[in-house]
Amino acid sequence: MINHDDCGLCETCVDMCPIEVMSLGEGDTGERIMINRDFCIGCGVCAVNCPQEVIALNKINNHIPVESRPGLFGEPA
């Protein structure tokens, strides 16, 4: 979950996400960071690296989409 009111749109989370599920997009109230919750694995890299500390982790799902980033978990690409 992102506190969009305090997010500075620096895109650090977008750059750091190992699954590439975060992006800058157009929301209801203008530009905001978007998360594709269908593929997020909840690793926390975005939250740990957010300079504004506006990202909180929520359990989203138990599916780890290995096919979305070959080689991420050490399996052959």
mmCIF file of the C-alpha atoms, coordinates in Angstrom:
data_MODEL
# 
_entry.id   MODEL 
# 
loop_
_atom_site.group_PDB 
_atom_site.id 
_atom_site.type_symbol 
_atom_site.label_atom_id 
_atom_site.label_alt_id 
_atom_site.label_comp_id 
_atom_site.label_asym_id 
_atom_site.label_entity_id 
_atom_site.label_seq_id 
_atom_site.pdbx_PDB_ins_code 
_atom_site.Cartn_x 
_atom_site.Cartn_y 
_atom_site.Cartn_z 
_atom_site.occupancy 
_atom_site.B_iso_or_equiv 
_atom_site.pdbx_formal_charge 
_atom_site.auth_seq_id 
_atom_site.auth_comp_id 
_atom_site.auth_asym_id 
_atom_site.auth_atom_id 
_atom_site.pdbx_PDB_model_num 
ATOM 1  C CA . MET A 1 1  ? 0.000  0.000   0.000   1.00 0.00 ? 1  MET A CA 1 
ATOM 2  C CA . ILE A 1 2  ? 1.333  3.436   -0.938  1.00 0.00 ? 2  ILE A CA 1 
ATOM 3  C CA . ASN A 1 3  ? 0.486  6.658   0.865   1.00 0.00 ? 3  ASN A CA 1 
ATOM 4  C CA . HIS A 1 4  ? 0.030  8.643   -2.328  1.00 0.00 ? 4  HIS A CA 1 
ATOM 5  C CA . ASP A 1 5  ? -0.443 11.940  -0.458  1.00 0.00 ? 5  ASP A CA 1 
ATOM 6  C CA . ASP A 1 6  ? 3.158  11.823  0.802   1.00 0.00 ? 6  ASP A CA 1 
ATOM 7  C CA . CYS A 1 7  ? 4.766  10.069  -2.193  1.00 0.00 ? 7  CYS A CA 1 
ATOM 8  C CA . GLY A 1 8  ? 7.247  12.318  -4.017  1.00 0.00 ? 8  GLY A CA 1 
ATOM 9  C CA . LEU A 1 9  ? 7.104  10.246  -7.240  1.00 0.00 ? 9  LEU A CA 1 
ATOM 10 C CA . CYS A 1 10 ? 10.880 9.717   -7.161  1.00 0.00 ? 10 CYS A CA 1 
ATOM 11 C CA . GLU A 1 11 ? 10.375 6.271   -8.784  1.00 0.00 ? 11 GLU A CA 1 
ATOM 12 C CA . THR A 1 12 ? 12.969 4.577   -6.557  1.00 0.00 ? 12 THR A CA 1 
ATOM 13 C CA . CYS A 1 13 ? 10.471 1.780   -5.952  1.00 0.00 ? 13 CYS A CA 1 
ATOM 14 C CA . VAL A 1 14 ? 9.918  1.393   -9.703  1.00 0.00 ? 14 VAL A CA 1 
ATOM 15 C CA . ASP A 1 15 ? 13.668 1.136   -10.314 1.00 0.00 ? 15 ASP A CA 1 
ATOM 16 C CA . MET A 1 16 ? 14.290 -1.284  -7.419  1.00 0.00 ? 16 MET A CA 1 
ATOM 17 C CA . CYS A 1 17 ? 11.393 -3.728  -7.915  1.00 0.00 ? 17 CYS A CA 1 
ATOM 18 C CA . PRO A 1 18 ? 12.913 -7.108  -8.911  1.00 0.00 ? 18 PRO A CA 1 
ATOM 19 C CA . ILE A 1 19 ? 9.656  -8.288  -10.501 1.00 0.00 ? 19 ILE A CA 1 
ATOM 20 C CA . GLU A 1 20 ? 9.008  -4.999  -12.344 1.00 0.00 ? 20 GLU A CA 1 
ATOM 21 C CA . VAL A 1 21 ? 5.419  -4.708  -11.104 1.00 0.00 ? 21 VAL A CA 1 
ATOM 22 C CA . MET A 1 22 ? 5.610  -1.024  -10.177 1.00 0.00 ? 22 MET A CA 1 
ATOM 23 C CA . SER A 1 23 ? 5.189  1.846   -12.599 1.00 0.00 ? 23 SER A CA 1 
ATOM 24 C CA . LEU A 1 24 ? 4.366  5.526   -12.793 1.00 0.00 ? 24 LEU A CA 1 
ATOM 25 C CA . GLY A 1 25 ? 0.857  5.885   -14.133 1.00 0.00 ? 25 GLY A CA 1 
ATOM 26 C CA . GLU A 1 26 ? -2.256 8.009   -14.206 1.00 0.00 ? 26 GLU A CA 1 
ATOM 27 C CA . GLY A 1 27 ? -4.594 7.501   -11.245 1.00 0.00 ? 27 GLY A CA 1 
ATOM 28 C CA . ASP A 1 28 ? -7.880 9.108   -10.249 1.00 0.00 ? 28 ASP A CA 1 
ATOM 29 C CA . THR A 1 29 ? -6.112 12.163  -8.847  1.00 0.00 ? 29 THR A CA 1 
ATOM 30 C CA . GLY A 1 30 ? -3.201 12.490  -11.282 1.00 0.00 ? 30 GLY A CA 1 
ATOM 31 C CA . GLU A 1 31 ? 0.186  10.806  -11.577 1.00 0.00 ? 31 GLU A CA 1 
ATOM 32 C CA . ARG A 1 32 ? 0.911  8.110   -9.012  1.00 0.00 ? 32 ARG A CA 1 
ATOM 33 C CA . ILE A 1 33 ? 2.915  4.961   -8.477  1.00 0.00 ? 33 ILE A CA 1 
ATOM 34 C CA . MET A 1 34 ? 0.915  1.905   -9.519  1.00 0.00 ? 34 MET A CA 1 
ATOM 35 C CA . ILE A 1 35 ? 1.434  -1.707  -8.399  1.00 0.00 ? 35 ILE A CA 1 
ATOM 36 C CA . ASN A 1 36 ? 0.365  -4.715  -10.450 1.00 0.00 ? 36 ASN A CA 1 
ATOM 37 C CA . ARG A 1 37 ? -0.943 -6.733  -7.503  1.00 0.00 ? 37 ARG A CA 1 
ATOM 38 C CA . ASP A 1 38 ? -1.456 -9.821  -9.649  1.00 0.00 ? 38 ASP A CA 1 
ATOM 39 C CA . PHE A 1 39 ? 2.321  -10.329 -9.829  1.00 0.00 ? 39 PHE A CA 1 
ATOM 40 C CA . CYS A 1 40 ? 3.711  -8.601  -6.701  1.00 0.00 ? 40 CYS A CA 1 
ATOM 41 C CA . ILE A 1 41 ? 5.452  -11.163 -4.463  1.00 0.00 ? 41 ILE A CA 1 
ATOM 42 C CA . GLY A 1 42 ? 5.617  -8.906  -1.399  1.00 0.00 ? 42 GLY A CA 1 
ATOM 43 C CA . CYS A 1 43 ? 9.409  -9.010  -1.139  1.00 0.00 ? 43 CYS A CA 1 
ATOM 44 C CA . GLY A 1 44 ? 9.555  -5.538  0.465   1.00 0.00 ? 44 GLY A CA 1 
ATOM 45 C CA . VAL A 1 45 ? 12.359 -4.117  -1.680  1.00 0.00 ? 45 VAL A CA 1 
ATOM 46 C CA . CYS A 1 46 ? 10.159 -1.130  -2.572  1.00 0.00 ? 46 CYS A CA 1 
ATOM 47 C CA . ALA A 1 47 ? 9.283  -0.355  1.058   1.00 0.00 ? 47 ALA A CA 1 
ATOM 48 C CA . VAL A 1 48 ? 12.849 -0.706  2.341   1.00 0.00 ? 48 VAL A CA 1 
ATOM 49 C CA . ASN A 1 49 ? 14.255 1.588   -0.357  1.00 0.00 ? 49 ASN A CA 1 
ATOM 50 C CA . CYS A 1 50 ? 11.537 4.274   -0.347  1.00 0.00 ? 50 CYS A CA 1 
ATOM 51 C CA . PRO A 1 51 ? 13.192 7.552   0.731   1.00 0.00 ? 51 PRO A CA 1 
ATOM 52 C CA . GLN A 1 52 ? 9.851  8.979   1.909   1.00 0.00 ? 52 GLN A CA 1 
ATOM 53 C CA . GLU A 1 53 ? 8.904  5.725   3.733   1.00 0.00 ? 53 GLU A CA 1 
ATOM 54 C CA . VAL A 1 54 ? 5.390  5.814   2.253   1.00 0.00 ? 54 VAL A CA 1 
ATOM 55 C CA . ILE A 1 55 ? 5.089  2.132   1.268   1.00 0.00 ? 55 ILE A CA 1 
ATOM 56 C CA . ALA A 1 56 ? 3.604  -0.422  3.656   1.00 0.00 ? 56 ALA A CA 1 
ATOM 57 C CA . LEU A 1 57 ? 3.455  -4.121  2.835   1.00 0.00 ? 57 LEU A CA 1 
ATOM 58 C CA . ASN A 1 58 ? 0.146  -5.960  2.825   1.00 0.00 ? 58 ASN A CA 1 
ATOM 59 C CA . LYS A 1 59 ? -0.189 -9.657  2.135   1.00 0.00 ? 59 LYS A CA 1 
ATOM 60 C CA . ILE A 1 60 ? -1.394 -9.717  -1.439  1.00 0.00 ? 60 ILE A CA 1 
ATOM 61 C CA . ASN A 1 61 ? -1.213 -13.362 -2.528  1.00 0.00 ? 61 ASN A CA 1 
ATOM 62 C CA . ASN A 1 62 ? 0.796  -16.535 -2.201  1.00 0.00 ? 62 ASN A CA 1 
ATOM 63 C CA . HIS A 1 63 ? 1.651  -16.832 -5.886  1.00 0.00 ? 63 HIS A CA 1 
ATOM 64 C CA . ILE A 1 64 ? 5.293  -16.320 -6.795  1.00 0.00 ? 64 ILE A CA 1 
ATOM 65 C CA . PRO A 1 65 ? 5.331  -15.779 -10.567 1.00 0.00 ? 65 PRO A CA 1 
ATOM 66 C CA . VAL A 1 66 ? 8.697  -17.338 -11.386 1.00 0.00 ? 66 VAL A CA 1 
ATOM 67 C CA . GLU A 1 67 ? 7.804  -17.192 -15.062 1.00 0.00 ? 67 GLU A CA 1 
ATOM 68 C CA . SER A 1 68 ? 7.612  -13.383 -14.887 1.00 0.00 ? 68 SER A CA 1 
ATOM 69 C CA . ARG A 1 69 ? 11.394 -12.942 -14.376 1.00 0.00 ? 69 ARG A CA 1 
ATOM 70 C CA . PRO A 1 70 ? 13.434 -15.971 -15.493 1.00 0.00 ? 70 PRO A CA 1 
ATOM 71 C CA . GLY A 1 71 ? 16.644 -16.341 -13.516 1.00 0.00 ? 71 GLY A CA 1 
ATOM 72 C CA . LEU A 1 72 ? 15.428 -14.303 -10.535 1.00 0.00 ? 72 LEU A CA 1 
ATOM 73 C CA . PHE A 1 73 ? 15.445 -17.277 -8.193  1.00 0.00 ? 73 PHE A CA 1 
ATOM 74 C CA . GLY A 1 74 ? 18.465 -19.017 -9.680  1.00 0.00 ? 74 GLY A CA 1 
ATOM 75 C CA . GLU A 1 75 ? 16.626 -21.174 -12.210 1.00 0.00 ? 75 GLU A CA 1 
ATOM 76 C CA . PRO A 1 76 ? 17.863 -21.148 -15.811 1.00 0.00 ? 76 PRO A CA 1 
ATOM 77 C CA . ALA A 1 77 ? 16.602 -18.265 -17.942 1.00 0.00 ? 77 ALA A CA 1 
# 
